[in-house]
Amino acid sequence: MPNLSKKGARSKNAHAGRVRKRKYQGNQFSVECETEYVSTSAKKLNNTNYDEVIMDVNSNYVILHFLNVFTFLSEFVKCKTYNSDIQFRKTNGAGVSFKLVTECSCKSRFCYSSPTVNRFAEINHRLFAIRLLGGGLQNLKTFYAMLDITASFSNNIYYTFMDNLHAASKAIFENFQKKAIREEIEKNTAAGNEHGFSSLFGLTILIGKYTNKVIGVVSVGKIEVDAVTEMFLRSNELHGVKYEYYIGDGDTKTFKSIQNLAPYGDLVVKKKECVGHVQKRMGSRLRAVKENTKGLDGKGAGKLTDKIISDLTIYYGLAIRRNPDSAEDMKNAIWAVFYHNISTNDKP
């Protein structure tokens, strides 16, 4: 009868003679699907100063034909122990990695075709750069097929690596972002600004006025209003900074949303017009004048040609950008563009 203790439970000695199964550690295919190492590394990188990140510039790859190269090498290489010939073979691995096997009269030896990082074949991760070029798994397979490269990438491996790539990319971006925030704060202080001045370009990217570096970003899946308000809401908590100015086009929906949100309490966010949009409006107005005014269309003296419209629009934008601190100087520079263009020898 089985050895039973209280409540019918088996005693510890009941399993004494049973052989324990070895814990499964994964294989060459399952290891590519792991995420723990990348996630841990990403956290470490995120807590590292930008200047402490070490980059290996001595590692690179080449493409070679296995039979051609190793047949050539086998003619010159001998076993050191028995002076016998050596043959080179390879075994299939995960992705494009493989084991290079040497066989002689005494024994077989092997090495990996690619360095491994925590059991991951590094070459596989590098080749996923095709995703950064806009390609997907099928593009990757087509690329290998065109080059006649033996590869084995499953959907599971591919999409697991996409998760790893996202984690690593996010950690690197946040590391750069921290450095950019520090630089922006330092240059704001040097310029005598109490609060950080940041410019908004596009839908979801914040760029610092002085450093011209990205200091905030939100997923492109969000509409502009949601994206911008989210960046303003989290700026103080994430980076310890406040965005005092919002620079945007004539559309007031986003700015009104920020005003209603009041992310910084007593600090009221101010709006500045985007010079690029103001500049474009000058071009639109001139084309409208040309279309609606008889005699301005065509070529020759006194005509409002497309080249003149383009030049006036560019110089108008430059006059604004070069005089951001004085409305009077800006006004004079804009009129100077007009007078310069109508000036003649008879009437300078």
LONU-120686 format. One record per atom (N, C-alpha, C): y, x, z; residue in three letters. Coordinates in steps of 0.02 Angstrom, whole numbers, padded with zeros to 5 digits, always signed. Example, Ala and Ser with C-alpha at 12.3 -4.5 7.8 and 13.67 -1.06 7.14 Angstrom:
2
-00284+00660+00390ala -00225+00615+00390ala -00165+00660+00390ala -00112+00642+00354ser -00053+00684+00357ser +00002+00645+00394ser 
END
This chain:
348
-00060+00042+00000met +00000+00000+00000met +00062+00044+00000met +00116+00018-00029pro +00178+00057-00029pro +00205+00064+00041pro +00239+00119+00053asn +00267+00134+00118asn +00332+00094+00126asn +00333+00041+00167leu +00391-00002+00174leu +00425+00009+00241leu +00490+00007+00242ser +00528+00010+00305ser +00557-00059+00318ser +00610-00064+00356lys +00639-00129+00373lys +00660-00167+00311lys +00653-00232+00314lys +00672-00278+00261lys +00637-00263+00195lys +00578-00231+00198gly +00539-00220+00138gly +00562-00163+00095gly +00610-00122+00117ala +00636-00067+00076ala +00587-00009+00078ala +00583+00028+00022arg +00539+00086+00019arg +00571+00144+00057arg +00529+00184+00089ser +00555+00242+00126ser +00573+00297+00077ser +00608+00348+00100lys +00629+00404+00058lys +00570+00442+00030lys +00514+00444+00067asn +00456+00482+00045asn +00418+00448-00012asn +00436+00384-00026ala +00399+00347-00077ala +00406+00378-00146ala +00464+00412-00159his +00477+00442-00225his +00468+00518-00225his +00437+00544-00174ala +00433+00617-00166ala +00397+00649-00224ala +00346+00616-00251gly +00307+00647-00305gly +00332+00633-00374gly +00386+00593-00380arg +00410+00574-00446arg +00455+00628-00476arg +00448+00642-00540val +00489+00693-00573val +00555+00662-00594val +00610+00692-00574arg +00676+00666-00592arg +00693+00682-00665arg +00724+00634-00697lys +00745+00645-00766lys +00809+00687-00768lys +00813+00731-00817arg +00872+00773-00824arg +00931+00730-00846arg +00989+00741-00816lys +01048+00703-00834lys +01069+00718-00906lys +01084+00665-00944tyr +01102+00673-01014tyr +01171+00705-01020tyr +01176+00760-01056gln +01238+00797-01062gln +01270+00789-01131gln +01240+00748-01174gly +01269+00739-01241gly +01239+00788-01290gly +01254+00779-01354asn +01231+00824-01406asn +01288+00843-01452asn +01271+00877-01508gln +01324+00902-01552gln +01364+00846-01585gln +01335+00785-01587phe +01370+00730-01618phe +01410+00690-01567phe +01380+00678-01508ser +01414+00637-01458ser +01473+00674-01427ser +01472+00740-01426val +01526+00778-01395val +01592+00766-01430val +01590+00754-01495glu +01652+00742-01533glu +01685+00676-01513glu +01647+00632-01479cys +01674+00567-01460cys +01703+00566-01389cys +01703+00623-01355glu +01728+00625-01288glu +01804+00626-01287glu +01834+00596-01236thr +01907+00594-01230thr +01933+00625-01166thr +01888+00638-01118glu +01909+00661-01052glu +01947+00728-01056glu +01921+00775-01097tyr +01951+00842-01100tyr +02023+00837-01128tyr +02031+00801-01183val +02097+00796-01214val +02145+00761-01168val +02123+00707-01135ser +02167+00671-01089ser +02190+00715-01032ser +02144+00755-01004thr +02161+00800-00950thr +02209+00854-00974thr +02196+00883-01033ser +02239+00934-01061ser +02309+00906-01075ser +02311+00844-01099ala +02375+00814-01114ala +02417+00806-01051ala +02384+00787-00996lys +02420+00780-00933lys +02448+00847-00910lys +02407+00900-00917lys +02430+00967-00897lys +02489+00990-00939lys +02484+00977-01005leu +02537+00997-01050leu +02601+00959-01035leu +02594+00896-01018asn +02652+00855-01003asn +02688+00878-00941asn +02652+00912-00896asn +02683+00938-00835asn +02704+01011-00841asn +02699+01038-00902thr +02716+01108-00914thr +02785+01113-00945thr +02822+01164-00926asn +02887+01176-00957asn +02877+01195-01030asn +02925+01176-01072tyr +02920+01190-01144tyr +02910+01264-01158tyr +02946+01306-01121asp +02943+01378-01134asp +02878+01410-01112asp +02836+01372-01075glu +02773+01400-01051glu +02714+01387-01098glu +02725+01347-01150val +02671+01330-01197val +02654+01390-01240val +02592+01413-01236ile +02570+01473-01273ile +02537+01452-01338ile +02558+01483-01392met +02530+01467-01458met +02493+01528-01486met +02433+01516-01512asp +02392+01570-01541asp +02408+01574-01615asp +02441+01629-01636val +02460+01637-01706val +02409+01679-01744val +02356+01701-01711asn +02307+01745-01743asn +02246+01708-01771asn +02243+01643-01761ser +02185+01605-01783ser +02199+01569-01848ser +02157+01579-01897asn +02165+01544-01961asn +02097+01534-01993asn +02095+01494-02046tyr +02033+01476-02079tyr +02035+01492-02153tyr +01975+01500-02183val +01969+01510-02255val +01913+01464-02280val +01913+01449-02345ile +01859+01412-02375ile +01817+01460-02416ile +01751+01460-02406leu +01708+01506-02442leu +01644+01470-02465leu +01611+01499-02514his +01548+01473-02539his +01491+01508-02501his +01452+01469-02464phe +01403+01498-02418phe +01354+01544-02454phe +01320+01519-02506leu +01268+01558-02540leu +01297+01622-02571leu +01355+01616-02602asn +01385+01673-02635asn +01403+01729-02586asn +01434+01710-02531val +01458+01760-02483val +01400+01791-02444val +01355+01749-02418phe +01303+01776-02374phe +01245+01809-02412phe +01236+01791-02474thr +01189+01828-02516thr +01215+01899-02527thr +01279+01904-02537phe +01311+01969-02545phe +01304+02011-02481phe +01317+01979-02422leu +01312+02016-02359leu +01241+02038-02344leu +01192+01997-02361ser +01122+02014-02346ser +01098+02077-02381ser +01132+02097-02435glu +01113+02158-02471glu +01134+02221-02433glu +01179+02214-02385phe +01206+02273-02350phe +01190+02274-02276phe +01170+02216-02247val +01160+02211-02175val +01086+02219-02158val +01071+02258-02107lys +01003+02270-02084lys +00998+02256-02009lys +00938+02238-01986cys +00926+02228-01915cys +00928+02296-01879cys +00966+02301-01825lys +00973+02365-01789lys +00908+02385-01754lys +00867+02336-01736thr +00806+02352-01698thr +00750+02379-01743thr +00735+02344-01798tyr +00679+02363-01841tyr +00700+02383-01912tyr +00765+02386-01923asn +00791+02405-01989asn +00764+02359-02044asn +00752+02296-02027ser +00726+02248-02076ser +00783+02208-02107ser +00766+02175-02163asp +00817+02135-02197asp +00836+02074-02155asp +00896+02051-02167ile +00921+01992-02130ile +00937+01937-02180ile +00916+01877-02164gln +00933+01819-02204gln +00981+01774-02166gln +01026+01743-02202phe +01076+01698-02172phe +01060+01626-02191phe +01059+01584-02141arg +01048+01513-02153arg +01098+01474-02110arg +01101+01409-02123lys +01145+01369-02081lys +01111+01303-02065lys +01129+01275-02007thr +01104+01210-01987thr +01161+01160-01990thr +01144+01097-02001asn +01195+01045-02003asn +01225+01035-01933asn +01289+01020-01932gly +01322+01006-01869gly +01364+00943-01875gly +01409+00933-01829ala +01453+00875-01831ala +01514+00891-01872ala +01536+00844-01913gly +01595+00856-01955gly +01580+00909-02006gly +01624+00959-02012val +01613+01015-02058val +01589+01077-02022val +01580+01073-01957ser +01557+01131-01920ser +01481+01138-01928ser +01455+01199-01917phe +01384+01211-01922phe +01366+01274-01883phe +01301+01287-01874lys +01278+01348-01843lys +01257+01397-01898lys +01283+01457-01895leu +01263+01510-01941leu +01204+01547-01908leu +01146+01546-01941val +01084+01575-01913val +01065+01638-01952val +01051+01692-01915thr +01026+01753-01946thr +00952+01761-01927thr +00911+01777-01976glu +00839+01784-01965glu +00816+01853-01988glu +00778+01887-01945cys +00750+01952-01963cys +00678+01954-01936cys +00646+02012-01938ser +00576+02016-01918ser +00567+02010-01842ser +00620+02021-01803cys +00613+02019-01730cys +00632+01952-01700cys +00687+01921-01721lys +00707+01858-01691lys +00762+01825-01734lys +00778+01764-01715ser +00833+01728-01747ser +00892+01725-01698ser +00951+01729-01726arg +01011+01724-01685arg +01059+01676-01720arg +01107+01650-01683phe +01154+01604-01715phe +01224+01610-01684phe +01273+01588-01721cys +01340+01580-01695cys +01371+01518-01728cys +01423+01492-01698tyr +01455+01432-01725tyr +01505+01452-01779tyr +01511+01409-01829ser +01556+01423-01885ser +01629+01415-01864ser +01642+01382-01809ser +01710+01370-01787ser +01715+01382-01712ser +01771+01406-01687pro +01780+01410-01615pro +01774+01340-01584pro +01752+01337-01523thr +01746+01273-01489thr +01793+01272-01429thr +01823+01214-01418val +01866+01204-01360val +01834+01150-01318val +01806+01170-01261asn +01770+01124-01218asn +01716+01086-01258asn +01678+01124-01298arg +01623+01101-01339arg +01644+01062-01401arg +01709+01056-01414phe +01733+01024-01475phe +01740+01077-01529phe +01717+01062-01589ala +01728+01108-01645ala +01800+01102-01667ala +01837+01156-01660glu +01909+01153-01673glu +01926+01137-01745glu +01885+01160-01792ile +01899+01149-01863ile +01899+01074-01879ile +01857+01036-01846asn +01856+00963-01858asn +01923+00931-01840asn +01952+00954-01785his +02017+00926-01764his +02072+00946-01813his +02069+01007-01838arg +02120+01029-01885arg +02118+00989-01950arg +02058+00973-01973leu +02052+00937-02036leu +02074+00865-02031leu +02079+00839-01970phe +02105+00772-01963phe +02181+00769-01974phe +02210+00827-01991ala +02281+00828-02008ala +02295+00783-02068ala +02244+00766-02105ile +02254+00721-02163ile +02284+00655-02140ile +02271+00636-02076arg +02300+00574-02050arg +02376+00581-02045arg +02400+00641-02030leu +02472+00652-02025leu +02505+00648-02093leu +02465+00655-02146leu +02491+00649-02214leu +02485+00578-02241leu +02462+00532-02198gly +02457+00462-02218gly +02388+00441-02241gly +02339+00486-02241gly +02272+00470-02262gly +02229+00446-02205gly +02174+00411-02222gly +02128+00387-02172gly +02059+00417-02181gly +02009+00385-02151leu +01941+00411-02152leu +01914+00416-02223leu +01927+00364-02264gln +01901+00365-02332gln +01933+00421-02373gln +01998+00434-02361asn +02032+00490-02395asn +02001+00556-02375asn +01982+00561-02312leu +01950+00622-02286leu +01883+00633-02321leu +01844+00580-02328lys +01779+00585-02360lys +01786+00602-02435lys +01836+00573-02467thr +01849+00588-02537thr +01869+00661-02546thr +01910+00685-02500phe +01932+00755-02502phe +01872+00802-02498phe +01826+00789-02451tyr +01767+00831-02445tyr +01722+00827-02506tyr +01716+00766-02533ala +01673+00756-02591ala +01700+00794-02652ala +01765+00793-02661met +01796+00828-02718met +01786+00904-02713met +01784+00930-02652leu +01775+01002-02641leu +01701+01020-02632leu +01657+00970-02634asp +01585+00980-02625asp +01570+01013-02558asp +01605+00989-02506ile +01595+01014-02438ile +01549+00966-02400ile +01497+00992-02370thr +01451+00950-02330thr +01485+00933-02264thr +01490+00868-02251ala +01523+00845-02190ala +01490+00781-02166ala +01492+00770-02101ser +01465+00708-02073ser +01512+00681-02020ser +01556+00637-02041phe +01604+00605-01995phe +01588+00531-01992phe +01570+00508-01933ser +01558+00436-01924ser +01623+00402-01907ser +01623+00336-01913asn +01682+00297-01894asn +01699+00308-01820asn +01647+00313-01779asn +01657+00322-01707asn +01692+00388-01692asn +01670+00442-01725ile +01702+00507-01715ile +01774+00505-01738ile +01785+00475-01796tyr +01852+00474-01826tyr +01902+00438-01780tyr +01884+00377-01759tyr +01931+00337-01720tyr +01938+00363-01648tyr +01886+00395-01622thr +01893+00428-01557thr +01944+00485-01562thr +01939+00522-01617phe +01987+00577-01624phe +02058+00551-01634phe +02066+00493-01666met +02132+00464-01672met +02163+00451-01603met +02120+00427-01557asp +02144+00417-01488asp +02163+00483-01456asp +02123+00535-01467asn +02138+00601-01440asn +02202+00629-01470asn +02210+00619-01536leu +02270+00644-01569leu +02333+00610-01542leu +02327+00546-01529his +02384+00509-01500his +02402+00535-01431his +02350+00547-01390ala +02363+00572-01322ala +02396+00640-01323ala +02370+00685-01367ala +02398+00752-01371ala +02468+00752-01400ala +02479+00712-01453ser +02545+00709-01485ser +02597+00681-01437ser +02576+00630-01399lys +02622+00600-01351lys +02643+00651-01298lys +02594+00690-01274ala +02608+00740-01222ala +02656+00793-01249ala +02645+00815-01311ile +02688+00866-01341ile +02759+00839-01350ile +02763+00777-01376phe +02829+00747-01387phe +02867+00741-01321phe +02833+00717-01269glu +02867+00708-01205glu +02890+00775-01176glu +02851+00828-01191asn +02871+00895-01168asn +02935+00917-01203asn +02938+00908-01270phe +02998+00924-01308phe +03057+00880-01285phe +03042+00817-01272gln +03093+00770-01252gln +03126+00791-01186gln +03087+00814-01138lys +03114+00836-01074lys +03163+00894-01084lys +03144+00941-01128lys +03188+00998-01140lys +03253+00975-01174lys +03246+00928-01222ala +03306+00903-01257ala +03353+00867-01209ala +03323+00828-01162ile +03364+00792-01113ile +03402+00842-01069ile +03368+00895-01048arg +03402+00946-01006arg +03460+00978-01043arg +03448+00996-01107glu +03501+01027-01146glu +03560+00979-01156glu +03545+00915-01169glu +03598+00866-01180glu +03640+00857-01117glu +03607+00855-01059ile +03644+00848-00995ile +03689+00908-00984ile +03664+00969-00997glu +03703+01030-00988glu +03765+01030-01033glu +03755+01010-01097lys +03811+01011-01144lys +03861+00954-01131lys +03836+00898-01104asn +03881+00845-01083asn +03924+00868-01026asn +03894+00903-00978thr +03931+00928-00921thr +03984+00978-00943thr +03965+01022-00990ala +04012+01072-01016ala +04070+01040-01053ala +04057+00981-01084ala +04109+00946-01122ala +04151+00902-01077ala +04134+00899-01013gly +04173+00860-00966gly +04156+00787-00964gly +04098+00769-00990asn +04077+00698-00989asn +04037+00684-00926asn +04055+00630-00891glu +04018+00613-00831glu +03950+00584-00848glu +03946+00545-00901his +03884+00513-00920his +03861+00539-00988his +03798+00536-00999gly +03769+00560-01062gly +03792+00518-01121gly +03812+00551-01174phe +03831+00516-01236phe +03773+00524-01284phe +03745+00469-01307ser +03688+00472-01352ser +03700+00426-01411ser +03676+00447-01469ser +03685+00408-01530ser +03621+00376-01550ser +03626+00316-01577leu +03567+00281-01601leu +03566+00281-01676leu +03513+00305-01707phe +03506+00304-01779phe +03442+00267-01796phe +03446+00223-01846gly +03386+00188-01867gly +03368+00134-01816gly +03304+00121-01809leu +03282+00066-01767leu +03262+00088-01697leu +03227+00143-01692thr +03194+00157-01628thr +03201+00230-01604thr +03248+00267-01630ile +03254+00338-01610ile +03323+00351-01582ile +03325+00381-01523leu +03389+00403-01494leu +03397+00478-01504leu +03456+00498-01527ile +03470+00568-01540ile +03531+00589-01500ile +03527+00647-01466gly +03582+00671-01425gly +03641+00693-01467gly +03701+00679-01444lys +03762+00696-01481lys +03770+00771-01491lys +03757+00810-01438tyr +03770+00882-01440tyr +03710+00923-01465tyr +03651+00902-01448thr +03592+00942-01467thr +03563+00920-01534thr +03578+00859-01556asn +03549+00830-01617asn +03472+00827-01613asn +03446+00821-01552lys +03374+00818-01542lys +03355+00748-01518lys +03292+00729-01532val +03267+00664-01512val +03258+00663-01436val +03290+00614-01404ile +03284+00608-01331ile +03253+00542-01311ile +03237+00500-01359gly +03205+00436-01344gly +03175+00406-01406gly +03118+00373-01397val +03085+00340-01454val +03044+00281-01428val +03041+00228-01470val +03001+00170-01455val +02960+00153-01516val +02900+00126-01505ser +02855+00108-01560ser +02890+00071-01615ser +02875+00091-01678val +02908+00060-01736val +02886-00012-01746val +02838-00035-01709gly +02815-00103-01716gly +02864-00154-01686gly +02913-00130-01649lys +02961-00175-01616lys +03022-00185-01660lys +03054-00243-01653ile +03116-00254-01689ile +03171-00214-01655ile +03227-00206-01690glu +03279-00161-01666glu +03305-00181-01597glu +03318-00245-01586val +03346-00266-01522val +03300-00247-01465val +03236-00263-01471asp +03188-00247-01417asp +03182-00172-01406asp +03180-00134-01461ala +03170-00062-01456ala +03228-00029-01421ala +03289-00047-01440val +03348-00015-01411val +03356-00033-01337val +03348-00097-01321thr +03356-00117-01251thr +03303-00084-01207thr +03243-00075-01234glu +03191-00041-01194glu +03210+00031-01179glu +03240+00066-01229met +03260+00135-01217met +03316+00140-01166met +03364+00092-01168phe +03418+00092-01119phe +03391+00076-01049phe +03343+00030-01045leu +03316+00009-00981leu +03280+00066-00945leu +03244+00107-00982arg +03201+00157-00950arg +03233+00227-00946arg +03294+00235-00973ser +03323+00302-00976ser +03335+00333-00907ser +03359+00292-00861asn +03375+00318-00795asn +03311+00335-00756asn +03262+00291-00761glu +03199+00302-00725glu +03160+00361-00753glu +03156+00367-00820leu +03117+00420-00851leu +03152+00488-00850leu +03217+00487-00864his +03251+00551-00876his +03311+00563-00829his +03329+00513-00789gly +03386+00522-00745gly +03452+00525-00781gly +03457+00491-00839val +03520+00491-00877val +03538+00419-00894val +03602+00408-00910lys +03626+00342-00931lys +03661+00350-00999lys +03646+00304-01044tyr +03677+00306-01111tyr +03741+00264-01108tyr +03798+00298-01109glu +03862+00263-01100glu +03886+00230-01164glu +03865+00256-01222tyr +03888+00229-01285tyr +03829+00208-01329tyr +03839+00153-01364tyr +03791+00131-01416tyr +03827+00137-01482tyr +03798+00175-01528ile +03827+00183-01594ile +03784+00145-01643ile +03813+00095-01677gly +03775+00055-01724gly +03819+00027-01778gly +03789-00014-01822asp +03827-00043-01877asp +03863-00106-01852asp +03889-00145-01899gly +03930-00203-01881gly +03890-00259-01848gly +03824-00258-01854asp +03782-00310-01824asp +03787-00304-01748asp +03807-00359-01715thr +03820-00356-01643thr +03761-00382-01601thr +03705-00403-01632lys +03650-00431-01594lys +03623-00381-01543lys +03611-00319-01566thr +03583-00269-01521thr +03631-00252-01464thr +03695-00243-01481phe +03744-00226-01430phe +03753-00282-01379phe +03753-00344-01403lys +03759-00401-01358lys +03700-00404-01310lys +03641-00386-01337ser +03581-00385-01295ser +03588-00334-01239ser +03615-00275-01256ile +03626-00222-01206ile +03676-00245-01154ile +03731-00277-01177gln +03782-00302-01130gln +03753-00353-01082gln +03714-00399-01108asn +03683-00451-01066asn +03633-00421-01016asn +03600-00368-01039leu +03550-00335-00997leu +03582-00297-00939leu +03641-00267-00952ala +03677-00227-00902ala +03629-00178-00868ala +03601-00130-00905pro +03549-00087-00878pro +03572-00041-00822pro +03638-00026-00818tyr +03661+00023-00769tyr +03709-00007-00717tyr +03707-00072-00709gly +03748-00103-00657gly +03822-00099-00674gly +03859-00059-00634asp +03932-00055-00642asp +03953-00013-00702asp +03909+00026-00732leu +03926+00065-00791leu +03917+00020-00852leu +03972+00004-00885val +03970-00040-00943val +03960+00002-01006val +03909-00014-01044val +03895+00022-01106val +03946+00001-01158val +03975+00050-01193lys +04026+00037-01244lys +03996+00046-01314lys +04025+00013-01362lys +04000+00016-01431lys +04047+00057-01475lys +04018+00101-01515lys +04056+00137-01566lys +04025+00123-01634lys +04067+00116-01683glu +04043+00098-01749glu +04010+00158-01783glu +03955+00146-01819cys +03921+00199-01855cys +03962+00218-01916cys +03981+00282-01921val +04023+00305-01976val +03990+00294-02044val +03925+00303-02046gly +03889+00294-02109gly +03897+00224-02137gly +03894+00173-02092his +03901+00104-02115his +03973+00089-02134his +04021+00117-02097val +04092+00108-02115val +04105+00138-02183val +04078+00197-02195gln +04087+00232-02258gln +04059+00191-02316gln +04000+00162-02306lys +03969+00121-02359lys +04011+00060-02374lys +04043+00032-02323arg +04084-00028-02335arg +04144-00012-02380arg +04171+00049-02374met +04225+00069-02419met +04202+00067-02492met +04142+00094-02505gly +04114+00092-02573gly +04104+00021-02598gly +04080-00023-02553ser +04068-00093-02572ser +04134-00128-02589ser +04186-00115-02550arg +04252-00146-02562arg +04281-00122-02629arg +04275-00057-02642leu +04303-00031-02705leu +04268-00059-02766leu +04201-00066-02761arg +04164-00095-02817arg +04183-00169-02828arg +04197-00203-02772ala +04218-00273-02777ala +04286-00279-02811ala +04332-00233-02793val +04399-00232-02824val +04392-00218-02899val +04350-00170-02916lys +04340-00153-02987lys +04313-00212-03026lys +04268-00250-02996glu +04236-00306-03031glu +04284-00365-03039glu +04328-00374-02989asn +04371-00433-02989asn +04441-00421-03016asn +04457-00359-03035thr +04524-00343-03060thr +04521-00322-03133thr +04557-00357-03174lys +04557-00341-03245lys +04589-00274-03258lys +04560-00235-03303gly +04590-00172-03324gly +04567-00111-03284gly +04532-00121-03228leu +04510-00064-03188leu +04444-00035-03214leu +04404-00076-03247asp +04339-00054-03271asp +04347-00010-03333asp +04300+00034-03345gly +04301+00076-03404gly +04314+00149-03387gly +04330+00190-03438lys +04343+00261-03428lys +04414+00278-03448lys +04436+00337-03424gly +04503+00360-03440gly +04550+00355-03382gly +04615+00374-03394ala +04665+00376-03341ala +04678+00306-03314ala +04685+00302-03249gly +04700+00239-03218gly +04640+00193-03207gly +04582+00216-03227lys +04521+00174-03219lys +04484+00192-03155lys +04455+00141-03124leu +04417+00151-03062leu +04344+00162-03081leu +04327+00225-03098thr +04259+00241-03120thr +04211+00246-03061thr +04147+00246-03076asp +04096+00253-03023asp +04103+00320-02987asp +04123+00373-03024lys +04131+00439-02992lys +04189+00438-02943lys +04245+00406-02962ile +04302+00402-02917ile +04284+00363-02854ile +04247+00308-02863ile +04226+00268-02805ile +04182+00310-02758ile +04136+00347-02788ser +04092+00390-02748ser +04131+00443-02710ser +04179+00475-02744asp +04220+00528-02712asp +04263+00499-02656asp +04295+00442-02669leu +04337+00411-02618leu +04296+00391-02557leu +04236+00366-02569thr +04193+00346-02513thr +04173+00406-02470thr +04154+00461-02503ile +04134+00522-02466ile +04192+00550-02426ile +04251+00557-02457tyr +04308+00586-02422tyr +04333+00540-02366tyr +04326+00475-02376tyr +04343+00426-02324tyr +04299+00438-02262tyr +04235+00447-02273gly +04189+00461-02218gly +04205+00526-02183gly +04221+00578-02223leu +04238+00643-02193leu +04301+00639-02151leu +04351+00601-02174ala +04414+00594-02137ala +04401+00564-02068ala +04354+00518-02064ile +04338+00487-02000ile +04300+00536-01955ile +04250+00570-01984arg +04208+00615-01944arg +04248+00675-01917arg +04297+00697-01955arg +04335+00758-01935arg +04390+00743-01885arg +04403+00679-01872asn +04456+00661-01825asn +04433+00607-01776asn +04379+00620-01740pro +04351+00568-01696pro +04393+00555-01634pro +04437+00602-01616asp +04474+00595-01553asp +04546+00571-01562asp +04566+00557-01623ser +04635+00536-01635ser +04638+00485-01692ser +04656+00423-01675ala +04662+00371-01726ala +04719+00387-01775ala +04772+00418-01749glu +04829+00434-01792glu +04811+00488-01843glu +04777+00541-01820asp +04755+00593-01867asp +04705+00566-01917asp +04662+00521-01895met +04613+00490-01940met +04648+00450-01994met +04698+00411-01974lys +04736+00371-02021lys +04772+00415-02072lys +04804+00470-02049asn +04838+00515-02095asn +04791+00548-02144asn +04731+00567-02120ala +04682+00599-02164ala +04656+00551-02217ala +04648+00487-02199ile +04624+00438-02247ile +04677+00426-02301ile +04740+00419-02281trp +04792+00409-02331trp +04802+00471-02374trp +04790+00530-02345ala +04795+00592-02384ala +04745+00592-02442ala +04686+00564-02430val +04636+00559-02484val +04663+00516-02541val +04695+00459-02523phe +04722+00414-02574phe +04778+00448-02613phe +04826+00478-02577tyr +04883+00510-02611tyr +04861+00569-02654tyr +04812+00605-02631his +04787+00662-02671his +04759+00638-02737his +04725+00581-02737asn +04691+00557-02797asn +04740+00525-02847asn +04798+00500-02823ile +04846+00470-02871ile +04900+00520-02890ile +04896+00581-02861ser +04948+00630-02876ser +04942+00656-02948ser +05000+00665-02981thr +05003+00694-03049thr +05057+00748-03050thr +05059+00785-03105asn +05111+00836-03111asn +05180+00805-03115asn +05184+00746-03148asp +05250+00712-03153asp +05270+00679-03088asp +05221+00656-03051lys +05236+00623-02987lys +05190+00649-02933lys +05204+00709-02908pro +05160+00740-02858pro +05167+00705-02791pro 
END
